[in-house]
Amino acid sequence: MARNMQPIAKRCKALGISPAVMGYKNKETIRNPKGQMRRKKSEYAIQLNEKQKVKFVYGILEKQFASYYEKATKMHGKAGENLLILCERRLDNVVFRLGFAATRRQARQLVTHGHFTVNGKRVDIPSYLVKPGEEIAICEKSRNSAVFTELTGENAPVVLIPKWLEKAEVYSGKVIAMPEREDVDFPVEEHLIVELYSK
């Protein structure tokens, strides 16, 4: 399985996003302190930067991202918004947004290792697209593990859950609606990604 091994802080700085978006609160880099003094970026570079930002935040590689774009163009509505909504609906992202993982990378790993169920059935595919009405829960056998004890116990970090998700119980959450454009938790100009793929 292909993995993204890029350094978090360095990549966040290059893409102009906060490491907090990735779930990392104390990461920063002191490399290349004058990195912002580069020459003006071309139109293509700006468009490519937006695409790379979305890919990096959601942990998606190029082939899968391109297939999401193809799917988004065939859906009703704006292609750019549809693309972001497809990324938001990924199971690993939902696990992260519900607070069952500290980062999206950790969520991807936990899903791959089979720690979650969707409507009572174990799902180990991070790219699984959730639908309204589906319930995501931590498997019974996994609930006592150190990872989930830390994330769901008394000292669990406070997580802002988006309005399209609902966390009714400690170990489970539910998709109550389809995500919308404003539910994306980081700044992105998706129209630039559409322009890039339209060339």
Secondary structure per residue as TSV (DSSP state, phi and psi in degrees):
chain	resnum	aa	ss	phi	psi
A	1	M	-	360.0	131.0
A	2	A	-	-70.1	141.8
A	3	R	-	-131.8	148.4
A	4	N	-	-92.6	110.9
A	5	M	-	-104.8	16.5
A	6	Q	-	-67.3	141.6
A	7	P	-	-62.5	129.4
A	8	I	H	-59.2	-56.9
A	9	A	H	-62.7	-43.3
A	10	K	H	-63.0	-43.7
A	11	R	H	-69.3	-39.5
A	12	C	H	-61.0	-41.3
A	13	K	H	-64.2	-42.5
A	14	A	H	-64.8	-35.8
A	15	L	H	-89.8	-8.2
A	16	G	T	75.6	33.2
A	17	I	-	-122.5	158.5
A	18	S	-	-81.6	138.5
A	19	P	G	-58.8	-21.5
A	20	A	G	-61.6	-30.4
A	21	V	G	-61.0	-34.1
A	22	M	G	-82.9	-7.4
A	23	G	T	100.0	2.5
A	24	Y	-	-101.5	117.4
A	25	K	S	-89.5	-31.3
A	26	N	S	-113.3	22.8
A	27	K	-	-96.4	136.3
A	28	E	-	-156.5	165.4
A	29	T	-	-129.7	145.3
A	30	I	-	-108.1	5.1
A	31	R	S	-72.9	143.0
A	32	N	-	51.8	61.4
A	33	P	T	-61.9	-21.6
A	34	K	T	-102.2	26.8
A	35	G	G	-63.7	-23.5
A	36	Q	G	-82.2	-2.1
A	37	M	G	-91.8	17.4
A	38	R	S	-73.5	165.9
A	39	R	-	-67.9	166.8
A	40	K	-	-59.7	136.3
A	41	K	-	-77.8	147.1
A	42	S	-	-76.1	168.4
A	43	E	H	-61.2	-41.8
A	44	Y	H	-62.4	-42.1
A	45	A	H	-63.0	-38.8
A	46	I	H	-66.0	-43.5
A	47	Q	H	-64.7	-43.1
A	48	L	H	-63.9	-37.9
A	49	N	H	-61.0	-40.9
A	50	E	H	-65.8	-40.9
A	51	K	H	-64.4	-45.6
A	52	Q	H	-64.7	-33.5
A	53	K	H	-62.1	-49.9
A	54	V	H	-64.3	-43.6
A	55	K	H	-59.6	-43.1
A	56	F	H	-69.2	-44.5
A	57	V	H	-60.8	-45.3
A	58	Y	H	-88.3	-6.3
A	59	G	T	69.5	39.9
A	60	I	-	-108.3	137.9
A	61	L	-	-90.1	168.1
A	62	E	H	-57.0	-46.3
A	63	K	H	-60.6	-45.5
A	64	Q	H	-69.6	-37.3
A	65	F	H	-64.0	-40.6
A	66	A	H	-63.6	-37.3
A	67	S	H	-69.8	-33.6
A	68	Y	H	-63.3	-40.4
A	69	Y	H	-64.3	-43.5
A	70	E	H	-59.4	-42.6
A	71	K	H	-66.1	-39.4
A	72	A	H	-64.7	-35.9
A	73	T	H	-69.3	-24.1
A	74	K	H	-90.0	-8.7
A	75	M	S	-85.1	159.0
A	76	H	S	-72.0	135.3
A	77	G	S	109.1	-166.7
A	78	K	-	-77.6	133.1
A	79	A	H	-61.3	-41.4
A	80	G	H	-62.9	-44.9
A	81	E	H	-67.0	-41.3
A	82	N	H	-60.6	-37.9
A	83	L	H	-62.5	-46.0
A	84	L	H	-66.8	-36.7
A	85	I	H	-65.7	-39.7
A	86	L	H	-61.5	-41.4
A	87	C	H	-65.3	-39.6
A	88	E	H	-65.0	-31.6
A	89	R	T	-78.6	-6.7
A	90	R	B	-59.5	141.3
A	91	L	H	-60.9	-40.4
A	92	D	H	-64.3	-35.6
A	93	N	H	-68.5	-40.4
A	94	V	H	-63.4	-41.8
A	95	V	H	-59.0	-43.6
A	96	F	H	-65.6	-44.9
A	97	R	H	-68.4	-25.3
A	98	L	T	-82.2	-9.0
A	99	G	T	87.8	15.0
A	100	F	S	-86.6	0.0
A	101	A	S	-149.7	147.8
A	102	A	S	-75.4	-30.2
A	103	T	S	-139.9	165.2
A	104	R	H	-67.3	-32.2
A	105	R	H	-65.3	-42.6
A	106	Q	H	-65.6	-39.7
A	107	A	H	-60.5	-42.8
A	108	R	H	-60.2	-43.6
A	109	Q	H	-65.6	-43.7
A	110	L	H	-64.3	-39.1
A	111	V	H	-65.7	-45.3
A	112	T	H	-59.1	-34.2
A	113	H	T	-82.8	3.4
A	114	G	T	78.6	32.2
A	115	H	-	-87.9	-1.3
A	116	F	E	-127.6	151.2
A	117	T	E	-120.6	151.0
A	118	V	E	-120.2	115.3
A	119	N	T	54.8	39.2
A	120	G	T	85.9	-7.4
A	121	K	E	-107.2	132.2
A	122	R	E	-65.9	131.3
A	123	V	-	-125.9	124.9
A	124	D	-	-117.8	27.7
A	125	I	-	-111.8	107.8
A	126	P	T	-58.8	-29.1
A	127	S	T	-86.1	2.8
A	128	Y	-	-55.5	128.9
A	129	L	B	-93.2	116.9
A	130	V	-	-75.3	157.1
A	131	K	-	-127.4	154.7
A	132	P	T	-55.4	137.3
A	133	G	T	98.2	-14.9
A	134	E	-	-80.7	142.1
A	135	E	E	-108.5	126.8
A	136	I	E	-105.4	126.4
A	137	A	E	-138.0	154.2
A	138	I	E	-78.9	134.0
A	139	C	-	-56.9	145.6
A	140	E	G	-52.5	-45.6
A	141	K	G	-68.7	-23.1
A	142	S	G	-89.5	-14.4
A	143	R	T	-63.9	-26.0
A	144	N	T	-91.4	1.5
A	145	S	S	-70.1	156.3
A	146	A	H	-59.2	-37.1
A	147	V	H	-61.1	-49.9
A	148	F	H	-77.6	-27.3
A	149	T	H	-63.0	-39.8
A	150	E	H	-70.9	-38.1
A	151	L	H	-83.4	-20.8
A	152	T	H	-119.2	-2.9
A	153	G	S	-77.1	-165.7
A	154	E	T	-64.8	-34.4
A	155	N	T	-95.9	22.3
A	156	A	-	-64.3	142.8
A	157	P	-	-65.7	147.9
A	158	V	-	-77.0	129.0
A	159	V	-	-120.5	132.6
A	160	L	-	-85.8	106.6
A	161	I	-	-86.8	128.3
A	162	P	-	-63.4	157.8
A	163	K	T	-67.1	-17.4
A	164	W	T	-84.2	-5.0
A	165	L	E	-118.5	155.3
A	166	E	E	-138.7	130.0
A	167	K	E	-110.0	93.0
A	168	A	E	-79.2	-37.1
A	169	E	E	-124.3	169.7
A	170	V	T	-62.3	-40.9
A	171	Y	T	-105.0	8.8
A	172	S	E	-147.5	157.8
A	173	G	E	-144.4	166.7
A	174	K	E	-134.3	144.1
A	175	V	E	-88.0	112.9
A	176	I	-	-100.5	-12.7
A	177	A	S	-161.1	172.5
A	178	M	-	-79.7	141.8
A	179	P	-	-66.1	155.1
A	180	E	-	-118.3	170.8
A	181	R	G	-56.6	-41.6
A	182	E	G	-70.5	-8.4
A	183	D	G	-81.2	-11.4
A	184	V	-	-68.0	127.7
A	185	D	-	-95.7	22.6
A	186	F	S	-148.7	153.7
A	187	P	-	-72.5	129.3
A	188	V	-	-153.6	140.6
A	189	E	-	-105.7	89.7
A	190	E	H	-67.2	-21.4
A	191	H	H	-64.8	-25.9
A	192	L	H	-70.0	-33.0
A	193	I	H	-68.4	-40.4
A	194	V	H	-62.6	-43.2
A	195	E	H	-62.6	-38.6
A	196	L	H	-64.3	-46.0
A	197	Y	H	-74.9	-19.3
A	198	S	H	-80.1	-10.7
A	199	K	-	-71.2	360.0
